[in-house]
């Protein structure tokens, strides 16, 4: 939690941006895993509620009455039976006072509080949990299937504007999370060797996050099948001669890290692996040269795609005019996702508010009709204080190779005969977290996780 003044200032700015009406921000409740008393732990509070109200306790709702300049925290005090099992929890009034709020009420009075204001605009964010959807239906009479469309665009845009630009204290928190990310990834690099299971190393990586932070910021990806974007650890044994992807991050003090490294299982890249890896390495480092305030991240993405296509053409995997190939989407055979995404309190920051608001604006809307380009998550103009990921990759997806070859898709730009020989390759991705500074950018984290080939092989040795 930051200072009381931080939350007072944030709510004041939110009121200014939204303008009028009543803002209702729902905190999260405990989520049962497989029966009511066995909940997922620890509870994860809603990020926007945290941003403006700062409290991690379940069962809270924040209300900001813009027209009357009132701020309320609704929730029920914990009774003695819960205290016996879970320990003492401050009263709702005490929690409210910690973030500069003087008005509180039990949750049962939320409906009666909002009812007299039925003629006013009630602003809420798109809900993503079913219990919150039921609560909104009870409060406002909006069916869950209609709530995403009924969510307040004014509130969404205000929250995105505020949360996109990170305050110095937020950058410090992300930096700390990145330092734990260093420990997670270097632990994996020390343990990787033939005969160890993917699941074992994935579990060790998760354990570091649980030991040094609040836990993982997303489900750890650790797989020799790097061509699968979200390949979770399996019981498969690591095999000499293959490469393995580790995509993992932690959450610390409510802020995230997200890094990816690709390693040779036996500690030494083959020449074919190094050929592909070096292209991804070059693309990853190129972003440092071109990402800065005022530049559209969409343009950075396509600059990386052109560089990647040039290098793949040199290897014989692509052919023809590079600009025409990228315009046709041929590069998406190898890179079917975007260069990166916003990051902060959420690893895909604010994605639940609608990617079109978070990652784009009128001049950078993605082409939803083109494979690969339709998966861009970030295209808008960069601003000082933005935190984005830089994560180029090259993947050889057998089913995609077969489909495009059968359809003749982009056949003038792709060497399908050579692609056939890469079906057993897997994939390569290198990812770091990037802070946009006043005149450029820098990677976050006080220590760089090894990724340059010689450095990585030496570290694994």
C-alpha positions as CSV (number, residue, x, y, z in Angstrom):
1,X,0.0,0.0,0.0
2,X,1.2,3.5,-0.8
3,X,0.6,6.6,1.3
4,X,-3.0,7.8,2.1
5,X,-2.3,10.9,0.0
6,X,-1.7,8.7,-3.1
7,X,-5.2,7.3,-3.0
8,X,-6.8,10.7,-2.2
9,X,-5.0,12.2,-5.1
10,X,-5.9,9.4,-7.5
11,X,-9.6,9.5,-6.6
12,X,-9.7,13.3,-7.0
13,X,-8.2,12.9,-10.5
14,X,-10.6,10.2,-11.4
15,X,-13.5,12.5,-10.4
16,X,-12.1,15.2,-12.6
17,X,-11.7,12.9,-15.6
18,X,-15.1,11.2,-15.4
19,X,-16.9,14.4,-14.7
20,X,-20.2,13.5,-13.2
21,X,-22.3,10.6,-11.9
22,X,-21.4,7.8,-9.5
23,X,-18.4,5.5,-9.8
24,X,-18.8,2.0,-8.3
25,X,-15.6,0.0,-8.1
26,X,-16.0,-3.6,-7.0
27,X,-13.4,-5.4,-5.0
28,X,-13.0,-9.1,-5.3
29,X,-14.2,-11.9,-3.1
30,X,-12.6,-15.2,-2.2
31,X,-12.8,-17.7,-5.1
32,X,-13.4,-21.4,-4.1
33,X,-11.2,-23.9,-5.8
34,X,-13.2,-27.1,-5.5
35,X,-15.5,-26.6,-2.5
36,X,-16.6,-23.4,-0.7
37,X,-14.1,-23.5,2.2
38,X,-11.1,-24.3,0.0
39,X,-10.4,-21.1,-1.7
40,X,-7.6,-20.1,-4.0
41,X,-5.0,-18.4,-1.9
42,X,-3.9,-15.8,-1.5
43,X,-6.9,-13.8,-2.6
44,X,-6.1,-11.4,-5.5
45,X,-7.8,-8.0,-5.2
46,X,-9.2,-6.3,-8.3
47,X,-6.4,-4.1,-9.7
48,X,-8.5,-1.0,-10.3
49,X,-10.1,-1.2,-6.8
50,X,-6.5,-1.5,-5.4
51,X,-5.4,1.5,-7.5
52,X,-8.0,3.8,-6.0
53,X,-8.8,2.2,-2.6
54,X,-5.6,0.4,-1.7
55,X,-7.1,-2.4,0.4
56,X,-6.7,-6.1,-0.1
57,X,-9.5,-7.4,2.0
58,X,-12.3,-9.3,0.3
59,X,-16.0,-8.2,0.2
60,X,-15.5,-4.5,-0.4
61,X,-17.0,-2.0,-2.8
62,X,-15.8,1.6,-3.3
63,X,-18.3,4.3,-4.3
64,X,-17.3,7.8,-5.5
65,X,-20.2,10.2,-5.8
66,X,-18.7,12.8,-8.1
67,X,-21.7,15.3,-8.0
68,X,-21.8,15.4,-4.2
69,X,-18.0,15.0,-3.8
70,X,-18.5,12.0,-1.5
71,X,-16.4,8.8,-1.2
72,X,-17.7,5.6,0.5
73,X,-16.3,2.2,1.4
74,X,-18.9,-0.5,1.7
75,X,-18.3,-3.8,3.4
76,X,-19.1,-5.9,6.5
77,X,-16.9,-6.2,9.5
78,X,-15.4,-9.6,10.2
79,X,-17.0,-11.5,13.1
80,X,-15.4,-13.5,15.8
81,X,-15.8,-16.8,14.1
82,X,-13.7,-15.6,11.1
83,X,-11.2,-14.0,13.5
84,X,-10.7,-17.4,15.2
85,X,-9.8,-19.0,11.9
86,X,-8.1,-16.2,10.0
87,X,-6.9,-13.8,12.6
88,X,-7.8,-10.2,13.4
89,X,-8.9,-7.9,10.5
90,X,-9.3,-4.2,11.0
91,X,-12.8,-2.8,10.7
92,X,-14.1,-1.3,7.5
93,X,-14.0,2.1,9.1
94,X,-10.3,1.6,9.9
95,X,-9.5,0.3,6.4
96,X,-11.3,3.4,5.0
97,X,-9.4,5.8,7.2
98,X,-6.1,4.3,5.9
99,X,-6.9,5.6,2.4
100,X,-8.5,8.9,3.4
101,X,-12.2,7.9,3.4
102,X,-14.5,8.9,6.2
103,X,-17.8,7.4,5.1
104,X,-18.5,3.6,5.4
105,X,-21.6,1.4,5.5
106,X,-22.4,-2.3,5.5
107,X,-22.7,-4.1,2.2
108,X,-26.5,-4.6,2.8
109,X,-27.0,-0.9,2.4
110,X,-25.3,-0.5,-1.0
111,X,-28.6,-1.0,-2.9
112,X,-30.5,1.6,-0.8
113,X,-27.5,4.0,-1.1
114,X,-27.6,3.8,-4.9
115,X,-31.4,3.8,-5.4
116,X,-32.1,7.5,-4.9
117,X,-29.5,8.2,-7.6
118,X,-31.2,6.1,-10.3
119,X,-31.4,9.1,-12.6
120,X,-27.6,9.6,-12.5
121,X,-25.1,7.8,-14.6
122,X,-23.7,4.8,-12.6
123,X,-20.2,4.1,-13.9
124,X,-18.7,0.6,-13.5
125,X,-15.9,-1.3,-15.2
126,X,-16.5,-4.5,-17.3
127,X,-16.8,-7.3,-14.7
128,X,-14.9,-10.6,-15.1
129,X,-16.0,-12.6,-12.1
130,X,-19.4,-14.2,-11.9
131,X,-20.2,-13.1,-8.3
132,X,-19.6,-9.5,-9.3
133,X,-21.8,-9.9,-12.3
134,X,-24.6,-11.2,-10.0
135,X,-24.0,-8.2,-7.7
136,X,-24.3,-5.8,-10.6
137,X,-27.5,-7.4,-11.7
138,X,-29.0,-7.2,-8.2
139,X,-27.9,-3.5,-7.9
140,X,-28.6,-2.2,-11.4
141,X,-30.9,-4.8,-13.0
142,X,-28.5,-5.4,-15.9
143,X,-28.2,-9.0,-17.0
144,X,-24.7,-10.4,-16.9
145,X,-24.7,-10.9,-20.7
146,X,-25.3,-7.2,-21.2
147,X,-22.8,-5.8,-18.6
148,X,-19.7,-5.6,-20.8
149,X,-21.6,-3.3,-23.2
150,X,-23.2,-1.4,-20.3
151,X,-19.8,-0.6,-18.7
152,X,-18.9,3.0,-18.6
153,X,-16.6,4.1,-21.5
154,X,-15.9,7.3,-19.6
155,X,-14.7,5.4,-16.6
156,X,-12.7,2.9,-18.7
157,X,-10.9,5.8,-20.5
158,X,-10.2,7.6,-17.3
159,X,-8.8,4.5,-15.6
160,X,-6.7,3.6,-18.6
161,X,-5.3,7.2,-18.8
162,X,-4.3,7.1,-15.2
163,X,-2.9,3.6,-14.9
164,X,-1.0,3.7,-18.2
165,X,1.5,6.2,-17.0
166,X,3.3,4.8,-14.0
167,X,4.2,6.9,-11.0
168,X,7.8,6.7,-9.6
169,X,6.6,4.5,-6.7
170,X,5.0,2.1,-9.2
171,X,8.2,1.9,-11.3
172,X,10.1,1.0,-8.1
173,X,7.6,-1.7,-7.3
174,X,7.9,-3.2,-10.8
175,X,11.7,-3.0,-10.6
176,X,11.5,-5.1,-7.4
177,X,9.3,-7.6,-9.1
178,X,11.8,-7.8,-12.0
179,X,14.6,-8.5,-9.5
180,X,12.6,-11.5,-8.2
181,X,12.0,-12.5,-11.8
182,X,15.8,-12.6,-12.2
183,X,15.9,-15.2,-9.4
184,X,13.1,-17.2,-11.0
185,X,14.8,-17.4,-14.4
186,X,18.3,-18.0,-13.2
187,X,17.1,-20.8,-11.0
188,X,15.6,-22.4,-14.0
189,X,18.8,-21.9,-16.0
190,X,20.8,-23.6,-13.2
191,X,18.5,-26.6,-13.1
192,X,18.0,-27.3,-16.8
193,X,19.6,-30.5,-17.9
194,X,18.6,-33.7,-19.7
195,X,16.5,-36.1,-17.7
196,X,14.8,-33.5,-15.5
197,X,11.0,-33.0,-16.0
198,X,9.5,-29.7,-17.2
199,X,7.1,-29.9,-14.2
200,X,10.0,-30.1,-11.7
201,X,11.7,-26.9,-13.0
202,X,8.4,-25.1,-13.4
203,X,7.6,-25.9,-9.8
204,X,10.9,-24.6,-8.6
205,X,10.3,-21.3,-10.6
206,X,6.9,-21.0,-9.0
207,X,8.4,-21.7,-5.6
208,X,10.8,-18.7,-5.9
209,X,7.8,-16.5,-6.7
210,X,6.0,-17.7,-3.6
211,X,9.1,-17.4,-1.4
212,X,10.2,-14.0,-2.4
213,X,7.0,-12.3,-3.6
214,X,3.2,-12.7,-3.5
215,X,3.4,-15.5,-6.1
216,X,3.4,-15.8,-9.9
217,X,1.9,-13.0,-12.0
218,X,0.5,-15.6,-14.5
219,X,0.7,-19.4,-14.9
220,X,4.3,-20.3,-15.6
221,X,5.1,-21.4,-19.2
222,X,8.0,-23.9,-19.3
223,X,8.1,-26.3,-22.3
224,X,10.3,-27.8,-24.9
225,X,7.4,-27.2,-27.3
226,X,8.2,-23.5,-27.5
227,X,6.1,-23.3,-30.6
228,X,3.1,-23.4,-28.3
229,X,2.6,-19.9,-27.0
230,X,1.2,-20.9,-23.6
231,X,2.8,-24.3,-23.0
232,X,2.5,-25.2,-19.4
233,X,5.0,-27.6,-17.8
234,X,4.3,-31.2,-18.4
235,X,5.8,-34.5,-17.0
236,X,8.0,-34.7,-20.1
237,X,11.7,-35.2,-19.6
238,X,14.1,-32.6,-20.9
239,X,16.0,-34.0,-23.9
240,X,19.5,-33.2,-25.0
241,X,19.6,-31.3,-28.3
242,X,16.3,-29.5,-27.7
243,X,15.6,-26.0,-26.6
244,X,13.2,-25.0,-23.8
245,X,11.2,-21.8,-23.2
246,X,10.7,-20.3,-19.8
247,X,8.1,-17.5,-19.6
248,X,7.5,-16.5,-16.0
249,X,7.0,-13.6,-13.7
250,X,6.1,-12.7,-10.2
251,X,3.8,-10.3,-8.4
252,X,5.3,-8.2,-5.6
253,X,3.6,-5.4,-3.8
254,X,0.8,-5.7,-6.3
255,X,3.0,-5.1,-9.4
256,X,4.2,-7.6,-11.9
257,X,7.2,-8.8,-13.8
258,X,7.2,-10.8,-17.1
259,X,10.3,-12.3,-18.7
260,X,11.0,-15.0,-21.2
261,X,14.3,-16.9,-21.9
262,X,15.0,-19.7,-24.3
263,X,17.8,-22.2,-23.3
264,X,19.5,-25.2,-24.8
265,X,18.7,-28.2,-22.6
266,X,22.3,-29.5,-22.7
267,X,23.7,-26.0,-22.2
268,X,25.0,-25.6,-25.8
269,X,23.1,-24.3,-28.8
270,X,23.4,-26.1,-32.1
271,X,24.3,-24.0,-35.1
272,X,20.7,-24.3,-36.4
273,X,19.3,-23.2,-33.1
274,X,21.8,-20.3,-32.9
275,X,20.9,-19.1,-36.3
276,X,17.2,-18.6,-35.2
277,X,18.1,-17.5,-31.7
278,X,20.4,-14.8,-32.9
279,X,17.6,-13.3,-35.1
280,X,15.3,-13.0,-32.1
281,X,18.1,-11.6,-30.0
282,X,18.8,-8.9,-32.6
283,X,15.1,-8.0,-32.8
284,X,14.8,-7.9,-29.0
285,X,17.8,-5.5,-28.7
286,X,16.7,-3.4,-31.7
287,X,13.6,-2.3,-29.7
288,X,15.9,-0.4,-27.3
289,X,17.1,1.7,-30.2
290,X,13.7,2.8,-31.5
291,X,11.2,2.8,-28.6
292,X,10.7,6.3,-27.2
293,X,8.0,8.8,-26.4
294,X,5.9,9.8,-29.5
295,X,6.7,6.6,-31.4
296,X,3.8,4.2,-32.1
297,X,4.5,0.8,-30.7
298,X,2.6,-0.6,-33.7
299,X,5.4,0.9,-35.9
300,X,8.1,-0.7,-33.6
301,X,6.3,-4.0,-34.0
302,X,6.4,-3.9,-37.8
303,X,10.0,-2.6,-37.9
304,X,10.9,-5.7,-35.9
305,X,8.8,-7.8,-38.3
306,X,10.8,-6.4,-41.3
307,X,14.1,-7.0,-39.6
308,X,13.1,-10.6,-38.7
309,X,11.9,-11.2,-42.3
310,X,15.2,-9.9,-43.7
311,X,17.2,-12.3,-41.5
312,X,14.9,-15.2,-42.3
313,X,15.3,-14.5,-46.0
314,X,19.1,-14.7,-45.5
315,X,18.5,-18.2,-44.1
316,X,16.3,-19.1,-47.0
317,X,13.1,-19.5,-45.0
318,X,11.6,-16.5,-46.6
319,X,11.9,-15.0,-50.1
320,X,10.7,-12.1,-52.2
321,X,10.3,-8.5,-51.3
322,X,10.4,-8.0,-47.5
323,X,8.0,-5.1,-47.4
324,X,5.5,-6.9,-49.5
325,X,5.9,-10.0,-47.4
326,X,5.2,-8.1,-44.1
327,X,2.2,-6.3,-45.7
328,X,0.8,-9.7,-46.7
329,X,1.3,-11.0,-43.2
330,X,3.9,-13.7,-44.2
331,X,6.0,-13.0,-41.1
332,X,3.1,-14.2,-38.9
333,X,4.1,-17.8,-39.9
334,X,6.9,-17.2,-37.5
335,X,5.6,-14.4,-35.2
336,X,1.8,-14.8,-34.8
337,X,1.6,-12.4,-31.8
338,X,2.4,-8.8,-31.1
339,X,5.7,-7.4,-30.0
340,X,4.4,-6.7,-26.5
341,X,1.7,-5.5,-24.1
342,X,1.3,-3.0,-21.3
343,X,2.3,-4.2,-17.9
344,X,1.8,-3.0,-14.4
345,X,-0.6,-4.2,-11.7
346,X,-1.8,-6.8,-14.2
347,X,0.7,-8.7,-16.3
348,X,-1.4,-7.8,-19.3
349,X,-2.2,-4.5,-17.8
350,X,-5.9,-3.5,-17.8
351,X,-6.6,-6.0,-20.5
352,X,-10.0,-6.7,-18.9
353,X,-11.1,-3.1,-19.6
354,X,-10.9,-3.7,-23.4
355,X,-7.7,-3.9,-25.4
356,X,-9.0,-1.4,-27.9
357,X,-8.8,1.2,-25.1
358,X,-5.6,0.0,-23.4
359,X,-3.4,-0.7,-26.4
360,X,-4.8,1.4,-29.2
361,X,-6.4,4.6,-30.3
362,X,-8.1,5.9,-33.4
363,X,-4.8,6.0,-35.4
364,X,-3.4,2.6,-34.3
365,X,-6.4,0.2,-34.4
366,X,-5.2,-3.2,-35.4
367,X,-6.2,-5.0,-38.6
368,X,-8.5,-7.7,-37.1
369,X,-8.8,-9.4,-40.5
370,X,-5.1,-10.4,-40.8
371,X,-3.7,-13.4,-39.0
372,X,-1.0,-12.3,-36.5
373,X,-1.8,-8.6,-36.8
374,X,-5.2,-9.3,-35.2
375,X,-3.3,-10.5,-32.1
376,X,-1.5,-7.1,-31.4
377,X,-2.1,-6.0,-27.9
378,X,-0.2,-2.7,-28.0
379,X,0.0,-0.2,-30.8
380,X,-0.5,3.3,-29.4
381,X,2.0,6.1,-29.2
382,X,4.4,5.6,-26.3
383,X,4.6,8.1,-23.5
384,X,7.1,8.6,-20.7
385,X,6.1,6.3,-17.8
386,X,4.6,3.5,-19.9
387,X,5.8,0.0,-19.1
388,X,5.6,-2.4,-22.0
389,X,7.0,-5.8,-22.8
390,X,9.5,-6.4,-25.6
391,X,9.0,-10.0,-26.6
392,X,9.8,-11.0,-30.2
393,X,9.8,-14.7,-31.1
394,X,10.2,-17.1,-33.9
395,X,8.1,-20.3,-33.8
396,X,7.8,-23.3,-36.1
397,X,4.2,-24.6,-35.7
398,X,3.8,-27.8,-37.7
399,X,0.0,-27.5,-38.1
400,X,0.3,-23.9,-39.3
401,X,3.0,-24.9,-41.8
402,X,0.8,-27.7,-43.1
403,X,-2.3,-25.4,-43.4
404,X,-0.5,-22.6,-45.2
405,X,1.2,-25.0,-47.5
406,X,-2.1,-26.7,-48.4
407,X,-3.8,-23.3,-49.0
408,X,-0.8,-21.8,-50.8
409,X,-1.0,-18.9,-48.4
410,X,1.9,-16.4,-48.8
411,X,3.7,-19.1,-51.0
412,X,5.5,-16.3,-52.9
413,X,7.2,-15.3,-49.6
414,X,7.8,-18.6,-47.8
415,X,10.1,-21.6,-48.6
416,X,7.8,-24.4,-47.5
417,X,10.3,-27.1,-48.5
418,X,12.8,-25.7,-46.0
419,X,10.1,-25.1,-43.4
420,X,9.3,-28.8,-43.5
421,X,12.8,-29.5,-42.0
422,X,12.1,-27.2,-39.0
423,X,8.9,-28.8,-37.8
424,X,10.8,-30.4,-34.9
425,X,12.5,-27.1,-33.9
426,X,10.1,-25.7,-31.4
427,X,10.3,-21.9,-30.8
428,X,12.4,-19.1,-29.4
429,X,11.2,-16.1,-27.5
430,X,13.2,-13.5,-25.5
431,X,11.2,-11.0,-23.3
432,X,12.0,-8.2,-21.0
433,X,10.0,-5.3,-19.4
434,X,10.6,-1.9,-20.9
435,X,10.2,1.5,-19.2
436,X,9.7,4.4,-21.6
437,X,11.8,7.3,-20.4
438,X,11.9,11.0,-21.3
439,X,14.2,10.4,-24.3
440,X,14.2,6.7,-24.9
441,X,13.7,3.5,-22.9
442,X,15.4,1.1,-20.6
443,X,14.9,-2.4,-19.4
444,X,13.5,-2.8,-15.8
445,X,15.3,-4.8,-13.2
446,X,18.7,-4.1,-11.6
447,X,20.1,-7.4,-12.9
448,X,19.8,-8.7,-16.5
449,X,18.8,-12.3,-16.8
450,X,21.4,-13.9,-19.1
451,X,20.3,-14.1,-22.7
452,X,23.2,-13.3,-25.1
453,X,24.3,-16.8,-26.3
454,X,27.8,-16.9,-25.0
455,X,26.8,-15.4,-21.7
456,X,23.9,-17.8,-21.4
457,X,25.9,-20.9,-22.2
458,X,28.6,-19.8,-19.7
459,X,26.0,-19.2,-17.0
460,X,24.4,-22.6,-17.6
461,X,27.8,-24.3,-17.5
